[in-house]
Each structure stands twice: as structure tokens, then as C-alpha cells.
Amino acid sequence: MGEKIMKNGVILAILSSLVFSIMNALVKAVSLSIPSTEVVFFRSIIGTIIIYFMMRHSKVAFSKKGVPMLAVRGVLGALYLLAYFYTISKIPLADASILAHLSPFFAILIAAIFLKEKVSQRVRLLLPLVIAGAILLVKPFNYSTYSIYAFVGILSALFAAGAATSIRYLSKKHHSYEIVFYFLMTATLVSIPLMWNNFVVPTPLELIYLVCIGVVSLLGQIFLTKAFTHDSVIVVEITRYSGIVFNAMWGFLFWTEVPDRLTILGGIFIITACILLSAKQNKMPTAEVKSVKE
């Protein structure tokens, strides 16, 4: 029975979304007393240690060439983590999750600019729907601090898209473990000066939360990587939108977060556009997609 589950791409994708949503809930819970930059530090340093030993175990050596581009990927990934964890700490989990799912569109636009990939007619037709959804979530016509937090959520999707684009370039010459190592190590280094003046000594319970965030995120990544080895990219990508439901569920159960009508409508716009996009876009080879998702 266990073997069948671990070979079912849809179930693995759902498990991945569930695990990542648990990570998001842990981030939100601990962010009530621990600054988001400090959460990024603990998540990154724990991941760095784990991925380093995974490299040692798999005998993956560090490259002597292409280090500047690896560093760029690391910085983009670090900025994504900082922006995303900050957003989670400030707005409802479902909202942050919806905004993070804008990254596929940003990735296509960035790839068109830097990798000279063509923007399809489908993307051009769906883009207004995505923009409308983002506007409904950010609510610029009703200015408040919430608008600023939501805007940071959009920036997190932009940084994630930039990181994904750089990985598509790097995956041709570097092992995925090395790419992940640079991402986590850079996030660790970037977060140190940002948290320095606001460092809060975690309580034993908070420390458990922080360790769990690092371990759970890696577990979610394993499920996601395996999902791409057992099912098509399209099926896995569409199934991953279940994560928005899981995030909304944790938000409602633990923080009584109930989305308003504009948020629901904006979410429907973005999810619909991204599902339609996934049905045609994303034709990368499986091995390359696995690397991007890490």
C-alpha cells in the first residue's frame, strides 16, 4: 500500500501541498513572537546543514565554474523567502498562498526577457485575468497597510519566478543539490544582518517550531520531487493548487481567517488563469522541472 502511494504523482503532489501548508502554518504561528527574518535564518541554516550532508552522501562536489550565477540564484531565493515569510506573518494564509501562485506568470515574462523564450498567445490572453485577480487581492482602491503587505506577497512571487528562471539556466550544468545549497546558504547569510538588531531568543516551544519548519520544508520538497517523477508536469502543477485550500483551512481553524468576497473573486481569477496556463505551458523535461521545484 505504501509503495503504491509513493508511486502516485497526484497523491504525492497533494501530500507535498499539505506538508508545505503545515510549514506555512508553523511560520505564521512562530512569527507572532519571532521576527520573520529570524524565521528565515533558522529555516535556511537547518536546510543548509541537511542538504550539505545529502551532498556528501551522494558525493556531489562543489563546482568551480558558474559560481556567480549560483550566487544570483541564491540571492533571488533568499529574497523570495524573506518576502514570503513576511507576508505570511502579516496577512491571512490563503491570501499569501494565492499571491505566491502568481510566480508562473512572472517566470514566463522573465524567461521571455532574459532567456528569449516566446510568450504564447494563451499567456497574453490570460495575463489581464491574473492582473485583475492581483488587484482584487491588493485592494489599492482601499488603501491600508494590508495593501502594502499584499504587495510584498506579489514581490515574493516575482523573486520566486526569478529564482526558477535562474535554475532553468543552472540545471544544465549543476546538480540540483548544489543549487539548493547555494539558495539556503545565501538565505542564511542574508538573514543574519537583517535579524541582528531584532533577534529574539526562542523559547523551547518556539525552537521546536523553527526546527520543524526546516525539516518539514525538506519533507515537502521530497514529496514534490517524487511527484514529478511519477506523473506529468501538468497533472502535478494543477494538483498543487490544493495547497491554497489547505492554507485557508489552517487559517480558519487557528486564526479565524475568513476571506472576503473580493479576495475569493481575486483568488478564483488567479487560480483559473494558472490552471489554464498549466494545461499548455510548462513543457520542460521532467529532470529539469524537478530541479526547478527544488
N, C-alpha and C positions, 0 to 999 in steps of 0.2 A: 504493500500500500504506500509506504513512504517513498519507494523508488518511483512509483507512478506519479506521485505529486511532484517530485523533483525533476520529472521529465515533461511536465505540463507547463508550457510557456505562459498560459493565461493565469493559472493558479500562482505561479511564481511571480508574475507581474503584480497580481493582487496582493500577495504576501509582501512584496517589496514596497508597494504603496502604503500598506498597513504599518509596516515597520518604520518607514520614513515619517508617517504621520505621528507615530508614537514618539519619534525623535523630536518632531516639531512641538508636540505637547510638553515634553520634558524641557525643551528650550524655553517655552513660554512660562512654565512653572518656575524654573530656576531664575529666569530673568526678572521675576518680581522683586528679587533681592540682590541678584548678581548682575552687574553691567553686561550688556550684550557682547562687548569687546572681550571681556574675560571669558565668557562662554565660548567664543570663537577660539580663544587661546587654548582652553582645555580640550575642546573638540579636536583641534588641529594637532596639538602635541601628542595626544593619545593615539591619533591616527597615524602620525609620523612614525612613532615607535613601532606600531603594529606593522605598517607597510615596509619599514626598514627590515624587520625580521623576516617578512614574507619574501623580500628581495634576496636576502641572504639564503633562505631556504631554497628558493628557486634558482639561485646562482645568477641573478641578474646584476650585471655590472653597471656602474655609472658611466655615462657617455662623456667623451672628451670634446665632442663636437656638438654644436647646436644648443649650447648652454644658454645663450641669451634668449632664444625663443622659448626654452623651457622656463626661464625666469619670467618672461612675459605671461605665459600661461599661468604660472604660479601667482603673479600679482592679480590677474583678472579673476582667478578663482578665489583669492583672498578677499578681494573687494566684493565679490558675489556673497561670500559667507557673511561678511560684516554687514552688508546691506540687508540680506535676507533675515538674519537673526535679529537685527534691529527692528525690522518690520514686524516679525512675529511677536516681538516683545511689546509692540505698540498698538497693533490692530488685531481684529478677530482672525483666528487661524484660517478660516475658509477664505477670507479676503486675501490674505497673504499668499495662500496656495494658488488662488486664481491668478493673481498678478504674476507669480513665478512662472505660470504656464504660458506667459507671453513670449518666453525665450525662443520657441521655434521660429516665430516670425522675425525676431531680431537676428537670429542666426542666419536666416535666408538672406536678409538685407545686407548683413555684414559680409557674408560669403560672396555676395554679388559685387561688393565694393573691393574687397581685398583678394579674393580668390578668383574673381572674374567669372563667377558662376551666373548663369542666366536666371532672371526672375520670371517664373512662369505666369501665364495669363491667369491661372487659378489664384495665385498669390495676390496679384494686383486686384482681383475681384473681391477677395476675402479681406484685404487689408482695411477697407473702411469699416467693416463689421468689427474687427479687432479694436480699431481706434475708438469706435463708439462705445464698446464694452469697457475699455480702459477709462474713458471719460466718465462713464456712469459710476465706476468704482472710485475714481479720484475725487469726483464731485467738485470741480474747480468753481462752479457757479454758486456753491455754498461754502465759501472759504472758511477753513478751520485748520487746526493743527493736524486733523485727520487727513486732510488733503496732502500735507507735506509727508506724512508717514506713508501714505499710499504711493506717492511719487517715488519715495526711496524704494518701495517694493518694485516699481517699474524699473528703476535703476538696477536692482538685483537681477531682474530678468535680462537686462541689457548686458551686464557683466557675465552672466551665465552663458549667454549667446556668444560673446567674445571668446570666452574660455573654450566653448565647444568648437568654434571655428579654428582656434589655435591648435586644438587637439587633432582635428582632422588633418592639419598640416604635419603635426609632430608624429602622429601614429604610423606614418610611413617609415620613420627612421628610429623610433624609440619604443621600448617596451612600455606597456600600459602602467606597470608598477612604478617605473621611473617617473612617468608623467604625474601620477598620483602623488608620489613622494615630493616632487618639487612643489606641487599645489599645496600640500599640507604643511611642508616645511616653511614655505613663504608666508602662508597664513599665520603660522606660529610667530615668525619674526615680525610681521606687520602689526600683529595684535599687541605685542609687548609694549611698545611706546604708547599706544592708544589707551591701554588699560592701566599704565603705570601709576598715574596720579589718582585713579579711582578704584584701585584694587581692593576687593572685599574678601577677607579671609572666609572661605566657605565653612559652614557648619558640617558635621559628619553626614547629615542627610543631603545637603546640597552637593557635597563632594561625591556622594553616590550617584546623584543625578548627573553630574558632569562626566563621571566615568561612563555611565550608561549611555550618554549622548554619543561619546566617542565609539563605543563598542556597537551600539545599535545601528549607527550610521553605516558602519562597515558591514554588518549583517544584511542590512537593506541593499547595499551595493552588491553583495554576493548573490542574493536572490535575483536582483535585476540583471546582472551579467549572465546568470544561468538562464533567465527567461529568454534572452536574445539568442541563446544557443539552441533553444528548443522550439521556438515559434518565430513567425515572421515579424519584421520590424513594425509593420502596420498594426497587427493584432496587439502587440505588446504596448505600443505607443498609445493606442486608443484605450486599452485596459487600464493604463496608468492614471487616467482621469478619475478612477475610483478614489484616488488619494484625496481629491477635493471633498468627497463625501465623508471620508474618514476624518479629515481635519475639521469639517463642520460638526461632525458628531462629538469629537473631543471638546471643541469649543463650546458646544451647547451643554454637554454633561458637566464640565468642570468650571466654566466661566459664564454660563448662561448667555452665550453669544447667539443672538438671533439676527440673521441678516435682514436688512430692509429690502423694499421692493426694487429699488434702483440697483442694489448690489446683486440681487438674484437675476435681474434682467441683464446686467453687465456680464455676470458670470455665464449666463446662457449664451450670450453673443460670443464671448471668447472661447468657451468650450466647443460650441458648434463649429466655429471657424477653424479651430485647431484640429478637430476630428476630421473635417472635410479636407484640411491640409494634409493630414497624415495618410489619408486614403490615396494620395497621388505622389506626395513628396517623399523625401527620405528614402532614397534608393541606394544608400551606401551599402557596401558589402558587410556581412554580419560581423566579421572581425573588427572592422573599422568602427562600427556602431558600438560594439562592446567597449572599445577604448574610449569613445566619446562619453559614454554614460558613466565612466569611472572618473 
